Amino acid sequence: MPAPRIKSPGALIAESGADREGHGLKRTMGLFQLVCFGVGAIVGTGIFVGLSGSVAQAGPAVVVSFVLAAVTCVFTAFSFAELGGAIPVSGSSYSFAYAGLGESTAFLVGWCLLLEYGISVSAVAVGWSQYVNELLQSLTGRQLPAVLSAGPGEGGMVNLPAVLVIAMACVLLVRGVRESARATAVMAAVKLVVLLAFCAVGYSAFKDGNLTPFSPAGPGGIGAGTTAAFFSYIGFDAITTAGEEARNPRRDVPVAILVCMGLVTLLYCAVALAAIGAVGGDRVAGRPAALSYVVNEVTGSAVGGGVIAFGAVVAIASVVLAVMYGQTRILMSMSRDGLVPRVFEKVSPHTATPVAGTLVVAAVFAVPAAFASLDAVMNLCTIGTLAVMAVVNLAVLALRRREPGLDRSFRVPLHPVVPLLGIAFCLYLMYETGWRTWLQFAVFLAAGLLVYLAYGHRHSTLARTGPGVTPGAARRERQPV
């Protein structure tokens, strides 16, 4: 069996220009912007829409589910922090897998990231549409007709609001990363204020009796709730996709990841307790726009629910923006390596953004947003993300052994225990998704492998140039769009 094609961390850094201006990308993001970007990528549909699904599985013990999901993410967040500081490039998990485990694994990681950064955009956009209707109901007493605000599986024809939010994110991303970062920071501030206001309302009506029985479905319900709650954390790794646009990526990327995880976990637990304590788990479970419902019930007025709906509209839009950003940068790195068509690596000299790639991504993922339901993709997106996280932990183990002298601005504590625990938690949550999801995931991976063999394996830049980096490759500039 031939040895895997492995690209060294030095080669990845040299090709991307990660220690200078990376191939036309401008370094405009500081630590604050990275933290806001992380919050923007994480806090959205998972808490505003997905909370009701998690409560339906676990009941009041959903708080435990959120903590377990966070623990899974934290173990892997340490690995992302180490690799994000050592290999500060736009490729994120894909590039880490390329350096640690080889090209074929890296391609399949990139293929899985099409689920995390791509399909999740569609799911998030569907959740945005739900809260747009809730906001319109609060402001005008009317909603968009179902035929224009839901896909065929939910009694409509096309989900136009979902398409609209993707289009708006596309426009911002094309304009430039500075504008996108500013918009994300503003939206992150709005969503935090709204969620803190929700907590204040919810805790004002808190009743201990609403927390009993605490775990109606037992450990199995908590496990299922953890898998559902995990969707709420998808996106934290998007911070590492900003490696070539951060001013000090080796220091700021690891810090931003860890700060975001701590902040978001505390916020999620506080919101879940406030919602269930105010009205009870049975009334939260399975209810669309659950947070608006809770506020309406507590205050006896639709005004508070309208404020929450406004916050959700802003929050979920920021997730679409941040996750689409991550998707375009992943594809940019894969294109740089010759594994996907070159159109994705072209950077406009006018906006310093991959305009063509962004337009393609927006067009492709607007289609499932227009016609699919949120539930149709959540489990598949979750298992794909967990698989990527397991690979990142493996990459840390592999690079610690093969590249002991690599410049690491952050090191995973208690190595190798923490990466191994990260792998174990990921495998446990993958198991909890059920055999149907595993079957779908196996088919998805098989399709990815066929694509790699048909295109990526033959067009790979590494196959033509070898593991080293030629001076021409290191100096290569992006072609204008």
PASE-229593 format. One line per field, with one value per residue (C-alpha): x, y, z. Coordinates in steps of 0.5 Angstrom, whole numbers, plus 500, padded with zeros to 3 digits. Last residue first. Example, Ala and Ser with C-alpha at 12.3 -4.5 7.8 and 13.67 -1.06 7.14 Angstrom:
<drendrens>
c1: [527;525]
c2: [498;491]
c3: [514;516]
</drendrens>
This chain:
<drendrens>
c1: [476;483;488;491;499;504;510;510;508;514;519;517;514;516;511;512;510;505;502;502;498;492;489;489;487;482;478;475;478;476;469;469;471;466;460;463;463;455;453;457;453;446;447;450;444;439;443;442;445;447;453;456;455;459;464;465;466;471;475;475;478;483;485;485;489;495;497;495;494;493;499;498;503;506;512;513;519;515;513;512;509;506;503;500;496;494;491;487;484;482;480;475;472;471;467;463;461;459;455;451;450;447;443;440;439;432;430;431;426;428;426;429;434;436;437;440;446;448;447;451;457;457;457;462;467;467;468;474;475;480;475;478;484;478;481;481;481;474;475;480;476;477;483;488;491;489;482;482;484;479;474;475;475;468;465;468;465;458;458;460;454;449;450;450;443;441;442;439;433;433;434;428;424;426;423;417;416;416;411;406;404;402;409;410;407;409;416;416;413;418;423;420;420;417;415;417;418;417;411;412;419;415;413;418;423;424;425;430;434;435;437;442;445;446;449;454;456;457;462;466;466;467;473;477;476;478;484;487;486;489;496;498;493;496;492;487;485;490;487;480;478;480;474;470;471;466;461;457;455;448;448;451;444;441;446;446;438;439;444;440;434;438;440;433;427;423;430;428;421;421;424;417;416;422;418;422;417;422;428;425;424;431;434;430;434;440;438;437;443;447;444;445;452;453;450;454;460;458;457;464;467;463;465;472;472;470;464;463;462;456;453;453;450;444;443;443;438;434;434;431;426;423;422;419;412;409;406;412;415;414;419;416;415;412;407;406;403;408;405;400;399;403;409;408;406;412;417;414;414;421;423;421;425;431;430;430;436;440;438;441;447;448;448;454;459;458;455;460;465;464;467;473;474;474;479;483;483;485;491;494;493;497;498;492;488;490;489;482;480;482;483;484;491;494;498;501;496;490;493;493;487;483;486;484;477;476;476;472;467;465;465;460;455;456;454;448;446;446;442;437;436;429;426;432;429;423;428;433;428;425;432;433;430;433;438;441;439;443;449;455;458;456;459;466;466;465;471;475;473;475;482;484;481;484;489;488;487;491;494;495;498;504;505;500;502;498;503;508;504;501;509;511;505;508;503;502;500;499;505;503;500]
c2: [574;576;570;569;570;564;566;560;556;559;558;550;547;540;534;533;538;534;529;535;539;534;534;526;524;530;529;521;518;524;524;517;518;523;519;513;518;520;513;511;518;516;509;512;516;510;507;512;519;516;512;519;522;516;517;524;523;518;522;528;523;521;528;530;524;525;530;533;540;541;546;553;557;551;552;545;541;535;534;527;525;531;531;524;526;532;530;524;530;533;527;526;533;532;525;529;534;529;526;533;535;528;529;536;535;533;536;543;542;542;546;553;552;546;550;556;552;552;559;561;557;559;566;565;562;567;573;570;576;581;586;589;584;579;572;566;560;557;557;553;546;542;538;542;544;551;549;545;552;556;551;551;559;559;554;559;565;561;559;566;570;564;564;572;571;567;572;578;574;571;578;580;574;575;583;580;575;581;585;579;580;576;577;570;567;571;571;563;563;568;563;557;559;553;548;541;541;548;547;540;543;547;555;559;554;551;557;560;553;553;560;559;553;556;562;558;554;560;564;558;556;563;564;557;559;566;564;559;564;570;568;564;568;575;580;575;574;568;564;566;559;557;561;556;551;554;553;547;548;548;542;538;539;534;529;531;530;523;522;525;521;515;517;517;519;524;527;532;530;536;542;546;545;550;555;561;567;572;567;567;575;576;570;573;580;576;572;579;582;577;577;584;584;578;582;588;584;580;586;589;582;582;589;588;581;584;586;579;577;582;580;573;574;578;572;567;571;572;564;562;568;565;558;555;551;550;544;543;538;542;548;553;561;562;557;558;565;570;572;577;581;586;587;581;576;579;577;570;570;572;567;561;564;564;557;555;559;555;549;551;554;547;544;548;549;543;538;541;540;533;533;537;532;527;531;531;523;522;527;525;524;530;535;534;533;540;543;540;542;549;551;558;557;558;552;552;556;553;546;547;551;546;540;544;545;538;537;543;540;534;537;542;537;534;541;542;535;536;542;538;535;539;534;530;529;534;539;538;539;545;548;547;553;559;555;551;556;562;562;559;562;569;567;565;572;576;572;573;581;582;578;582;581;585;581;582;576;577;570;570;577;575;569;565;566;560;556;557;555;549;547;548;544;538;536;528;524;517;512;507;500]
c3: [479;480;480;487;488;488;492;496;490;486;491;491;497;499;500;492;487;482;487;492;487;487;480;480;487;487;481;480;487;491;488;489;497;498;495;500;506;504;504;510;513;511;514;521;521;520;526;531;533;540;537;534;541;544;538;539;547;546;541;546;551;547;546;553;555;550;553;560;557;549;548;546;542;538;534;531;534;536;529;528;535;537;530;530;537;535;528;532;536;529;526;532;531;524;525;530;525;520;526;527;520;519;525;523;516;515;522;519;513;506;500;500;505;500;494;498;499;492;490;496;496;488;490;495;491;485;490;494;498;498;496;489;488;488;491;486;491;489;482;482;482;488;490;487;494;493;491;498;502;498;500;507;507;503;508;514;511;510;517;520;516;517;524;524;521;526;532;528;527;534;537;533;536;543;542;539;545;549;546;545;552;558;561;563;557;552;554;554;547;544;547;544;537;535;540;541;548;552;554;557;560;565;564;568;570;563;560;565;566;558;558;564;561;554;557;561;555;550;555;556;549;546;551;549;542;542;546;541;535;538;540;533;529;531;526;524;516;515;521;520;519;526;528;525;530;534;529;531;539;539;534;540;544;540;541;549;549;546;552;557;555;555;562;565;560;566;568;573;574;577;574;574;581;583;580;576;574;575;572;565;565;567;562;556;557;558;551;548;550;548;541;540;542;537;531;532;532;526;522;524;522;515;514;515;511;505;500;498;505;506;499;501;508;505;500;505;509;503;501;508;508;501;504;497;497;503;508;512;507;501;504;508;508;501;501;508;507;511;518;520;527;525;529;534;528;523;529;529;522;522;527;523;517;521;523;516;515;520;517;510;513;517;510;508;514;518;512;507;513;512;505;507;512;507;503;509;510;503;503;510;517;521;516;511;517;520;513;513;520;519;512;513;516;522;523;530;533;530;531;539;539;535;540;546;543;542;549;550;545;548;555;552;549;556;559;554;556;563;562;558;565;565;560;556;549;548;552;546;541;544;545;537;535;539;542;536;531;534;538;535;529;532;538;534;530;536;539;533;533;540;539;532;525;519;516;509;504;498;498;506;508;513;517;514;507;505;501;507;512;509;507;514;517;513;507;508;502;505;504;498;500]
</drendrens>
